[in-house]
């Protein structure tokens, strides 16, 4: 949630400076810097003119590898930085994880053996070197609490989180853009005010509270109304306990369990995206060339499809990239309330049991997902927006 | 933000009114409420009373009592003190840190600037809640940790804003003039650059207050923030969780107060920023 807000606030002033300062910007600010709604239109066309005049850019016809490769390198460097920061954060924290691993009566040799087994011996630098070397081979170490490889722990949880996050993100985008587009056309009307108030409130609702509210409504509501049993949605876990299902019944069972968590994740997502889609669409409608198209007497449908939608697409794609951390954060609470064993719940359990390797591994995975999403958003914007493929 | 005051924007006015009401309640409310909001008294007699009922002592519980017989309204007010203070201080500290680091990077430039940018980007790549969880868990929960952590994880956006503003202002003629007149660089930065680069940062900090309050309540809900018996909206909701079906008001009251607070902060921030605004659309239409 927070990143969307700051990211968008940034976008209002960033492009001024970023275009003329340094070329070494990394992925995130780039995505943000290019994100302002129609404010960038004028700047982009100005840039285009400059490019036409600049002979050194004349051969720059193919926007592809040349643009993506440096971003990819930036993204990998950023990921390394995140990994290093997290490693330092965890290893400089007070308390010795090794002391939790052994019984209080353990001898010095036993403690030393445990340390070596979990890679906790040697200097900080040596530990860092070993950990980074293993990380490069895809090895995230051993979980202290579960005595399993961290990679296996994450591999179990990741698909479940991707299911919740992916479906709710898709719903958020579709719903948010539909609603935002609808009242972005009606700015200043009473309907616009009502929808804006609703979306602002929904956006502000903490997801853990929303989860509890939905839980009460979905569990006691059908019971109070005397609805049939199949309408009462399960509120906990992924599978019905003790049921051995396979094939379609199993999929239906998982879908029924996923419905409420997805709803709780999607509602603030829809509200958040609608808030910004409204501005993007309103700005796109107000752009001079759209007004010219309207004045020429083109049909409303044609104007919407060819002039408005194309202009509003890039800020919305960037927004989706920026919305991702919000979905991640929301899923921590939602997975906790609905006992959904995804990444968020695994993270909370690892924090509770001071399972440092799992915390470290999960943070790196989270950051990798966020960085990848931003990179993807940026590449997509470049591919879809003809104005940016030149710059 | 014209001279005829920011309150001419209706959103700012509504937000400011709600926040003032909450602040007033936080200051005076506990004194006017029945019973001690933290201590646990004669539980069996007074617990789980519905809103607008009277307790054994004849005191009126406007929002009912919780599972330990404590007045919910009084606890909401006490928690408001905590949440508003944590949100405000956390966001102000984050803002100050962001302004300092952003201006420093832009002003000094070179390796320091690149290092600060890289650090900011790395911290932004980790979802803030995850970062908060990790730090709060490692350094132990509690009020000082929450505030520190909010500041340490919230400065990046402001720093980026201020940095780009400073880079823009630095190129202007009046800065060049000040430098040419022999004003020392530190003084140019303080007196001429920063005041002109702060507008956007103020908006970001305002929006940050709501965010900080949400994050604090989230941490407290998970048991990693403010620890009971001290009430916080987050841990009140966590406490009401097991009574949802019998006594929904325990979780409902802090939840609604929390939403009202965050909405007010968003309204003020939106109003100050003039966006998600309709300004361009309206200007084009007129």
Boltz contact constraints between the chains, C-beta under 6 A:
constraints:
  - contact:
      token1: [A, 2]
      token2: [B, 128]
      max_distance: 6.0
  - contact:
      token1: [A, 2]
      token2: [B, 211]
      max_distance: 6.0
  - contact:
      token1: [A, 5]
      token2: [B, 207]
      max_distance: 6.0
  - contact:
      token1: [A, 6]
      token2: [B, 157]
      max_distance: 6.0
  - contact:
      token1: [A, 9]
      token2: [B, 204]
      max_distance: 6.0
  - contact:
      token1: [A, 10]
      token2: [B, 160]
      max_distance: 6.0
  - contact:
      token1: [A, 10]
      token2: [B, 161]
      max_distance: 6.0
  - contact:
      token1: [A, 13]
      token2: [B, 164]
      max_distance: 6.0
  - contact:
      token1: [A, 13]
      token2: [B, 165]
      max_distance: 6.0
  - contact:
      token1: [A, 13]
      token2: [B, 200]
      max_distance: 6.0
  - contact:
      token1: [A, 14]
      token2: [B, 164]
      max_distance: 6.0
  - contact:
      token1: [A, 16]
      token2: [B, 168]
      max_distance: 6.0
  - contact:
      token1: [A, 17]
      token2: [B, 164]
      max_distance: 6.0
  - contact:
      token1: [A, 17]
      token2: [B, 167]
      max_distance: 6.0
  - contact:
      token1: [A, 17]
      token2: [B, 168]
      max_distance: 6.0
  - contact:
      token1: [A, 21]
      token2: [B, 167]
      max_distance: 6.0
  - contact:
      token1: [A, 26]
      token2: [B, 121]
      max_distance: 6.0
  - contact:
      token1: [A, 28]
      token2: [B, 121]
      max_distance: 6.0
  - contact:
      token1: [A, 28]
      token2: [B, 124]
      max_distance: 6.0
  - contact:
      token1: [A, 78]
      token2: [B, 121]
      max_distance: 6.0
  - contact:
      token1: [A, 78]
      token2: [B, 125]
      max_distance: 6.0
  - contact:
      token1: [A, 81]
      token2: [B, 118]
      max_distance: 6.0
  - contact:
      token1: [A, 81]
      token2: [B, 122]
      max_distance: 6.0
  - contact:
      token1: [A, 82]
      token2: [B, 122]
      max_distance: 6.0
  - contact:
      token1: [A, 82]
      token2: [B, 125]
      max_distance: 6.0
  - contact:
      token1: [A, 85]
      token2: [B, 122]
      max_distance: 6.0
  - contact:
      token1: [A, 93]
      token2: [B, 138]
      max_distance: 6.0
  - contact:
      token1: [A, 187]
      token2: [B, 278]
      max_distance: 6.0
  - contact:
      token1: [A, 187]
      token2: [B, 281]
      max_distance: 6.0
  - contact:
      token1: [A, 200]
      token2: [B, 263]
      max_distance: 6.0
  - contact:
      token1: [A, 200]
      token2: [B, 266]
      max_distance: 6.0
  - contact:
      token1: [A, 201]
      token2: [B, 263]
      max_distance: 6.0
  - contact:
      token1: [A, 204]
      token2: [B, 259]
      max_distance: 6.0
  - contact:
      token1: [A, 204]
      token2: [B, 262]
      max_distance: 6.0
  - contact:
      token1: [A, 204]
      token2: [B, 263]
      max_distance: 6.0
  - contact:
      token1: [A, 204]
      token2: [B, 266]
      max_distance: 6.0
  - contact:
      token1: [A, 205]
      token2: [B, 259]
      max_distance: 6.0
  - contact:
      token1: [A, 206]
      token2: [B, 214]
      max_distance: 6.0
  - contact:
      token1: [A, 206]
      token2: [B, 217]
      max_distance: 6.0
  - contact:
      token1: [A, 208]
      token2: [B, 221]
      max_distance: 6.0
  - contact:
      token1: [A, 209]
      token2: [B, 237]
      max_distance: 6.0
  - contact:
      token1: [A, 209]
      token2: [B, 255]
      max_distance: 6.0
  - contact:
      token1: [A, 212]
      token2: [B, 251]
      max_distance: 6.0
  - contact:
      token1: [A, 216]
      token2: [B, 244]
      max_distance: 6.0
  - contact:
      token1: [A, 220]
      token2: [B, 245]
      max_distance: 6.0
  - contact:
      token1: [A, 275]
      token2: [B, 276]
      max_distance: 6.0
  - contact:
      token1: [A, 279]
      token2: [B, 276]
      max_distance: 6.0
  - contact:
      token1: [A, 282]
      token2: [B, 281]
      max_distance: 6.0
  - contact:
      token1: [A, 283]
      token2: [B, 280]
      max_distance: 6.0
  - contact:
      token1: [A, 286]
      token2: [B, 280]
      max_distance: 6.0
  - contact:
      token1: [A, 286]
      token2: [B, 281]
      max_distance: 6.0
  - contact:
      token1: [A, 286]
      token2: [B, 284]
      max_distance: 6.0
  - contact:
      token1: [A, 325]
      token2: [B, 127]
      max_distance: 6.0
  - contact:
      token1: [A, 328]
      token2: [B, 127]
      max_distance: 6.0
  - contact:
      token1: [A, 329]
      token2: [B, 127]
      max_distance: 6.0
  - contact:
      token1: [A, 329]
      token2: [B, 129]
      max_distance: 6.0
  - contact:
      token1: [A, 332]
      token2: [B, 129]
      max_distance: 6.0
  - contact:
      token1: [A, 351]
      token2: [B, 133]
      max_distance: 6.0
  - contact:
      token1: [A, 351]
      token2: [B, 137]
      max_distance: 6.0
  - contact:
      token1: [A, 359]
      token2: [B, 134]
      max_distance: 6.0
  - contact:
      token1: [A, 363]
      token2: [B, 126]
      max_distance: 6.0
  - contact:
      token1: [A, 363]
      token2: [B, 130]
      max_distance: 6.0
  - contact:
      token1: [A, 366]
      token2: [B, 127]
      max_distance: 6.0
  - contact:
      token1: [A, 366]
      token2: [B, 130]
      max_distance: 6.0
  - contact:
      token1: [A, 367]
      token2: [B, 125]
      max_distance: 6.0
  - contact:
      token1: [A, 367]
      token2: [B, 126]
      max_distance: 6.0
  - contact:
      token1: [A, 370]
      token2: [B, 125]
      max_distance: 6.0
  - contact:
      token1: [A, 371]
      token2: [B, 125]
      max_distance: 6.0
